[in-house]
Amino acid sequence: MTDEITKPRPPDQGTVESVRPLELFFDLVFVFTITQVASVLNELPTPVGLARAAALLSIIWWMYGGYAWLTNALDLDRTGPRLLLLTGTAGFFVMSITVPRVAERGPWAWLFGASYLVVVVIHLVGFIGTSGHRGIMRVGPLNVVMALVVLAAGLVPPGTRPWLWVVAWVMVLATPVVAGIGEFTVGAGHFVERHGLAVIIVLGESIVEVGGVASAENEMATVITGALLVLALSAAMWWLYFGREERESEARLARVPADRRPHVAIYSFGYAYFVVVYGIAVAAVGMEKSIHGFHHASHGVPALLLPLGISLYLAGLACFHRALAGTWPLARLWAALAVAALVTPAALYLSGAAALVSALLVLLGLILWENRHWDRAR
């Protein structure tokens, strides 16, 4: 790496440069929400389930990102901000409990919307008095309107509910364009570390979930072999981001002028990161389905979840790299296509074991190619 990349940079005024334990506690609750979204897809492995999981995750991810921006500017050494963040954590926790039942009749969808509104209001209040107070006066009202749409979804019949979630999803995409985000301050070190922790916790939680499924199987060969394949596949996904991408992303974000940094951050750690996290969630469900069908072929959407999730993960990483570095990592895009082309028929016509092995081989090939390319570049 060049001296420009490795040279330490002074922290930005008004931001913190390392993740605090309370933020990690918040992230653990958030990841529980992600696993609950994955459970929606696990129970309904259909195009409707995929769309529902994507809509719910986009709404949830928007406010997780909002809290990452908030804690980037919040002084958590003081009691008031700590209690504020803990209240937001409680809102996320209640929201996560309701996620698997938001499509049912009854109060669950309303409770999801009410807790989401609490999360949004706490986020708005938390920014007052920080370096982002002017920015939140532009973004905050739109967030509140979006939360009211989510709340309204809980008051209408289940058949109408998804349309309001789609409206909220569109608002998530449009808010940075309509309101602008240039008046926020982004500290590169804290920002990258905070989002990286979210990814590694989501990956770790997916291993726990799939390991639980594997341990419930009766055949020892399936339990051990399947669990090891899942672990290796998750480790390969970890490697592709934490091997170099995370470290380089901090340097790239730090080099962006402060006035442009929020715009780059929303595209890289907002939109692209959503694809990464959604890909992990879909891949985790696909791994579970592969364990269930370890010795036989699968059919329909369940067979597509593993290749779809990993392809989304690779595409998200490629978009993330493009937003920060300005160039497309073509090898990752080709690998996403290779996963779709090889893993899909393996799952449909061979077995879950074949799907896991073929996915692992593609990712290992990508890692070896990138390491070799990196060594030559040095």
C-alpha positions as CSV (number, residue, x, y, z in Angstrom):
1,M,0.0,0.0,0.0
2,T,1.2,3.5,-0.7
3,D,2.1,6.0,2.0
4,E,-1.0,8.0,1.1
5,I,-3.2,5.1,2.1
6,T,-1.4,4.1,5.3
7,K,-0.5,7.5,6.6
8,P,-2.7,8.2,9.7
9,R,-5.0,11.1,9.5
10,P,-6.2,13.4,12.3
11,P,-9.8,12.9,13.5
12,D,-12.4,15.2,12.1
13,Q,-13.6,17.9,14.4
14,G,-17.0,17.0,16.0
15,T,-16.7,13.3,15.4
16,V,-15.3,10.3,17.3
17,E,-12.8,7.9,15.9
18,S,-13.4,4.6,17.5
19,V,-16.5,2.5,18.3
20,R,-17.6,2.5,22.0
21,P,-18.9,-0.6,23.9
22,L,-22.5,0.9,24.0
23,E,-22.5,1.0,20.2
24,L,-21.5,-2.6,20.0
25,F,-24.4,-3.4,22.4
26,F,-26.7,-1.5,20.1
27,D,-25.4,-3.5,17.1
28,L,-26.1,-6.8,18.8
29,V,-29.7,-5.8,19.1
30,F,-29.8,-4.6,15.5
31,V,-28.4,-8.0,14.3
32,F,-31.2,-9.8,16.1
33,T,-33.5,-7.7,13.9
34,I,-31.7,-8.9,10.8
35,T,-32.1,-12.5,11.9
36,Q,-35.8,-11.9,12.4
37,V,-36.0,-10.6,8.8
38,A,-34.2,-13.7,7.6
39,S,-36.8,-15.8,9.5
40,V,-39.5,-14.1,7.4
41,L,-37.7,-15.4,4.2
42,N,-37.1,-18.8,5.8
43,E,-40.8,-19.3,6.5
44,L,-41.8,-17.9,3.1
45,P,-39.1,-18.8,0.6
46,T,-41.0,-17.3,-2.4
47,P,-40.7,-14.2,-4.5
48,V,-43.2,-12.5,-2.2
49,G,-41.0,-13.5,0.8
50,L,-37.9,-12.1,-0.9
51,A,-39.7,-8.8,-1.6
52,R,-41.1,-8.6,1.9
53,A,-37.7,-9.2,3.5
54,A,-36.1,-6.6,1.2
55,A,-38.7,-4.0,2.0
56,L,-38.5,-4.5,5.8
57,L,-34.7,-4.7,5.8
58,S,-34.4,-1.4,3.8
59,I,-36.6,0.4,6.3
60,I,-34.7,-1.0,9.2
61,W,-31.3,-0.5,7.6
62,W,-32.1,3.1,6.9
63,M,-32.4,3.8,10.6
64,Y,-29.4,1.6,11.6
65,G,-27.4,3.8,9.3
66,G,-29.0,6.8,10.8
67,Y,-27.8,5.7,14.3
68,A,-24.3,5.1,13.0
69,W,-24.3,8.7,11.7
70,L,-25.7,9.8,15.1
71,T,-23.1,8.0,17.2
72,N,-20.4,9.4,14.9
73,A,-21.2,12.8,16.4
74,L,-22.6,11.9,19.8
75,D,-20.7,12.1,23.1
76,L,-21.4,8.7,24.8
77,D,-19.3,9.6,27.8
78,R,-22.3,11.6,29.1
79,T,-25.3,10.0,30.8
80,G,-27.9,11.8,28.7
81,P,-26.7,10.5,25.3
82,R,-26.2,7.1,26.8
83,L,-29.8,6.9,28.0
84,L,-30.9,8.3,24.6
85,L,-29.1,5.5,22.7
86,L,-30.4,2.9,25.1
87,T,-34.0,4.1,24.5
88,G,-33.4,3.8,20.7
89,T,-32.0,0.3,21.4
90,A,-35.2,-0.6,23.2
91,G,-37.2,0.6,20.2
92,F,-35.1,-1.6,17.8
93,F,-35.6,-4.6,20.2
94,V,-39.4,-4.3,20.3
95,M,-39.4,-3.8,16.5
96,S,-37.3,-6.9,16.0
97,I,-39.7,-9.0,18.1
98,T,-42.6,-8.0,15.9
99,V,-40.9,-8.6,12.5
100,P,-41.9,-12.2,11.9
101,R,-45.6,-11.4,12.5
102,V,-45.9,-8.0,10.7
103,A,-47.9,-9.6,7.8
104,E,-50.5,-11.2,10.2
105,R,-53.8,-9.8,11.4
106,G,-53.6,-8.2,14.9
107,P,-51.5,-5.6,16.6
108,W,-48.1,-6.8,15.5
109,A,-47.7,-4.6,12.4
110,W,-49.0,-1.6,14.4
111,L,-46.5,-2.3,17.2
112,F,-43.7,-2.6,14.6
113,G,-44.7,0.9,13.2
114,A,-45.0,2.4,16.7
115,S,-41.6,1.2,17.8
116,Y,-40.1,2.4,14.5
117,L,-41.6,5.8,15.1
118,V,-39.9,5.8,18.5
119,V,-36.6,4.9,16.9
120,V,-37.0,7.8,14.4
121,V,-37.9,10.4,17.0
122,I,-35.1,9.4,19.3
123,H,-32.7,9.7,16.3
124,L,-34.0,13.2,15.5
125,V,-33.7,14.4,19.1
126,G,-30.3,12.9,19.5
127,F,-28.8,15.0,16.7
128,I,-29.9,18.3,18.4
129,G,-26.8,19.9,19.8
130,T,-24.4,17.9,17.7
131,S,-22.4,18.7,14.6
132,G,-25.3,17.3,12.5
133,H,-28.1,19.5,13.9
134,R,-28.6,21.5,10.7
135,G,-28.6,18.3,8.6
136,I,-31.2,16.6,10.7
137,M,-33.5,19.5,10.4
138,R,-33.7,18.6,6.7
139,V,-33.7,14.8,6.9
140,G,-35.5,14.4,10.2
141,P,-39.0,15.5,9.1
142,L,-38.9,13.2,6.1
143,N,-37.9,10.3,8.4
144,V,-40.9,11.1,10.6
145,V,-43.2,11.0,7.6
146,M,-41.7,7.7,6.6
147,A,-42.2,6.3,10.1
148,L,-45.9,7.5,10.0
149,V,-46.3,5.6,6.7
150,V,-44.9,2.5,8.4
151,L,-47.2,3.0,11.3
152,A,-50.2,3.4,9.0
153,A,-49.3,0.1,7.4
154,G,-50.1,-1.5,10.7
155,L,-53.6,0.0,10.7
156,V,-54.7,-1.3,7.2
157,P,-55.6,-4.8,6.1
158,P,-52.7,-7.2,5.5
159,G,-53.3,-7.2,1.8
160,T,-52.8,-3.4,1.6
161,R,-49.8,-3.4,4.0
162,P,-47.0,-4.2,1.5
163,W,-47.9,-1.2,-0.7
164,L,-47.3,1.1,2.2
165,W,-44.0,-0.6,3.0
166,V,-43.0,0.0,-0.7
167,V,-43.9,3.7,-0.3
168,A,-41.6,3.8,2.8
169,W,-38.9,2.0,0.8
170,V,-39.1,4.6,-2.0
171,M,-38.8,7.3,0.7
172,V,-35.7,5.7,2.0
173,L,-34.1,5.9,-1.5
174,A,-35.4,9.4,-2.2
175,T,-34.7,11.2,1.1
176,P,-30.9,11.8,0.5
177,V,-31.7,13.2,-2.9
178,V,-34.7,15.4,-1.8
179,A,-33.3,16.6,1.5
180,G,-29.6,16.5,0.9
181,I,-27.1,15.2,3.5
182,G,-24.1,17.6,3.0
183,E,-24.5,19.2,6.4
184,F,-23.6,16.1,8.3
185,T,-20.0,15.4,9.5
186,V,-18.6,11.9,8.9
187,G,-15.5,10.7,10.7
188,A,-13.9,8.1,8.5
189,G,-12.3,5.9,11.2
190,H,-15.4,5.5,13.4
191,F,-17.8,5.2,10.4
192,V,-15.9,2.4,8.7
193,E,-15.3,0.5,12.0
194,R,-18.9,0.8,13.0
195,H,-20.3,-0.6,9.7
196,G,-17.6,-3.3,9.6
197,L,-18.7,-4.5,13.0
198,A,-22.2,-4.8,11.8
199,V,-21.1,-7.0,8.9
200,I,-19.0,-9.3,11.0
201,I,-21.7,-9.7,13.6
202,V,-24.3,-10.5,10.9
203,L,-21.9,-13.1,9.4
204,G,-21.3,-14.6,12.8
205,E,-25.0,-14.7,13.6
206,S,-25.6,-16.5,10.3
207,I,-23.1,-19.1,11.3
208,V,-24.9,-19.6,14.6
209,E,-28.3,-19.9,12.9
210,V,-27.0,-22.4,10.3
211,G,-25.0,-24.3,12.9
212,G,-28.2,-24.8,14.9
213,V,-29.9,-26.2,11.8
214,A,-27.0,-28.5,11.1
215,S,-26.9,-29.8,14.7
216,A,-30.6,-30.8,14.4
217,E,-29.8,-33.3,11.6
218,N,-29.6,-36.9,12.5
219,E,-26.8,-38.0,10.2
220,M,-23.3,-37.2,11.6
221,A,-21.8,-36.8,8.1
222,T,-24.3,-34.1,7.3
223,V,-23.8,-32.4,10.6
224,I,-20.1,-32.2,10.5
225,T,-19.5,-31.8,6.7
226,G,-22.3,-29.3,6.3
227,A,-21.3,-27.2,9.2
228,L,-17.7,-27.1,8.0
229,L,-18.8,-26.1,4.5
230,V,-20.9,-23.3,5.9
231,L,-18.1,-22.1,8.1
232,A,-15.7,-22.1,5.2
233,L,-18.1,-20.3,3.0
234,S,-18.8,-17.7,5.6
235,A,-15.1,-17.3,6.2
236,A,-14.6,-16.7,2.5
237,M,-17.3,-14.0,2.6
238,W,-15.5,-12.5,5.6
239,W,-12.2,-12.5,3.7
240,L,-13.5,-10.7,0.7
241,Y,-14.4,-7.7,2.8
242,F,-12.1,-7.7,5.8
243,G,-9.0,-9.0,3.9
244,R,-8.4,-5.6,2.4
245,E,-11.6,-3.9,1.4
246,E,-12.4,-2.5,4.9
247,R,-8.9,-1.2,5.5
248,E,-8.7,0.5,2.1
249,S,-12.2,1.9,2.4
250,E,-11.2,3.9,5.5
251,A,-8.3,5.5,3.7
252,R,-10.5,6.2,0.6
253,L,-13.2,7.8,2.7
254,A,-10.7,9.8,4.6
255,R,-9.3,11.3,1.4
256,V,-12.7,12.5,0.3
257,P,-13.1,16.3,1.1
258,A,-15.2,16.8,4.2
259,D,-18.0,18.6,2.3
260,R,-18.4,15.6,-0.2
261,R,-17.9,12.8,2.3
262,P,-21.5,12.5,3.4
263,H,-22.6,12.0,-0.2
264,V,-19.9,9.3,-0.8
265,A,-20.8,7.7,2.6
266,I,-24.5,7.4,1.8
267,Y,-23.8,5.6,-1.5
268,S,-21.2,3.3,-0.1
269,F,-22.2,2.6,3.5
270,G,-25.9,3.2,2.8
271,Y,-27.1,1.9,-0.5
272,A,-24.3,-0.5,-1.4
273,Y,-24.1,-1.8,2.2
274,F,-27.8,-2.6,2.1
275,V,-27.2,-5.0,-0.8
276,V,-24.3,-6.5,1.1
277,V,-26.3,-7.1,4.3
278,Y,-29.3,-8.3,2.4
279,G,-27.1,-10.7,0.5
280,I,-25.7,-12.1,3.7
281,A,-29.3,-12.6,5.1
282,V,-30.5,-14.4,1.9
283,A,-27.3,-16.5,1.7
284,A,-27.8,-17.6,5.4
285,V,-31.3,-18.8,4.6
286,G,-29.9,-20.5,1.5
287,M,-27.3,-22.3,3.6
288,E,-30.0,-23.6,5.9
289,K,-32.0,-24.9,2.9
290,S,-28.8,-26.5,1.6
291,I,-28.2,-28.3,4.9
292,H,-31.8,-29.5,4.9
293,G,-31.4,-30.8,1.3
294,F,-27.7,-31.9,1.8
295,H,-28.1,-35.2,-0.1
296,H,-30.8,-34.3,-2.7
297,A,-31.7,-31.6,-5.1
298,S,-34.0,-28.7,-4.2
299,H,-36.8,-27.1,-6.2
300,G,-38.1,-23.6,-6.8
301,V,-37.0,-20.5,-4.9
302,P,-35.3,-22.4,-2.0
303,A,-32.7,-23.7,-4.5
304,L,-32.0,-20.2,-5.6
305,L,-31.5,-18.6,-2.2
306,L,-27.8,-19.6,-1.8
307,P,-26.6,-18.4,-5.3
308,L,-28.8,-15.3,-5.1
309,G,-27.5,-14.3,-1.6
310,I,-23.9,-14.8,-2.5
311,S,-24.3,-13.0,-5.9
312,L,-26.0,-10.1,-4.1
313,Y,-23.2,-10.0,-1.6
314,L,-20.5,-9.8,-4.3
315,A,-22.5,-7.2,-6.3
316,G,-22.9,-5.1,-3.2
317,L,-19.2,-5.3,-2.5
318,A,-18.5,-4.2,-6.1
319,C,-20.9,-1.3,-5.8
320,F,-19.3,-0.4,-2.4
321,H,-15.8,-0.4,-4.1
322,R,-17.1,1.7,-7.0
323,A,-18.6,4.3,-4.7
324,L,-15.3,4.8,-2.8
325,A,-12.6,4.0,-5.4
326,G,-14.3,5.2,-8.6
327,T,-13.6,1.9,-10.4
328,W,-15.5,-1.4,-10.8
329,P,-13.8,-4.5,-9.4
330,L,-14.7,-6.6,-12.5
331,A,-13.5,-9.9,-10.9
332,R,-16.2,-9.6,-8.3
333,L,-18.9,-9.0,-10.8
334,W,-17.7,-12.0,-12.9
335,A,-17.7,-14.1,-9.7
336,A,-21.3,-13.0,-9.0
337,L,-22.2,-14.3,-12.4
338,A,-20.2,-17.5,-11.9
339,V,-22.0,-18.2,-8.6
340,A,-25.4,-17.8,-10.4
341,A,-24.3,-20.0,-13.3
342,L,-22.7,-22.8,-11.3
343,V,-24.4,-22.9,-7.9
344,T,-28.0,-22.7,-9.3
345,P,-27.9,-25.9,-11.3
346,A,-25.9,-27.6,-8.6
347,A,-28.8,-26.9,-6.2
348,L,-31.5,-27.7,-8.7
349,Y,-30.1,-30.9,-10.1
350,L,-27.5,-32.3,-7.7
351,S,-27.7,-31.6,-3.9
352,G,-27.3,-29.0,-1.2
353,A,-23.8,-30.3,-0.6
354,A,-22.9,-29.7,-4.3
355,A,-24.3,-26.2,-4.1
356,L,-22.2,-25.3,-1.0
357,V,-19.1,-26.8,-2.5
358,S,-19.5,-25.0,-5.8
359,A,-20.2,-21.7,-4.1
360,L,-17.1,-22.2,-1.9
361,L,-14.9,-23.0,-4.9
362,V,-16.0,-19.8,-6.7
363,L,-15.2,-17.6,-3.7
364,L,-11.9,-19.3,-3.1
365,G,-11.0,-18.8,-6.7
366,L,-11.8,-15.1,-6.4
367,I,-9.8,-14.8,-3.3
368,L,-6.7,-16.4,-4.9
369,W,-7.0,-14.3,-8.0
370,E,-7.3,-11.1,-6.1
371,N,-4.4,-12.0,-3.8
372,R,-2.2,-12.8,-6.8
373,H,-3.3,-9.6,-8.6
374,W,-2.6,-7.6,-5.4
375,D,0.9,-9.1,-5.0
376,R,1.7,-8.2,-8.6
377,A,0.4,-4.6,-8.1
378,R,2.7,-4.2,-5.1
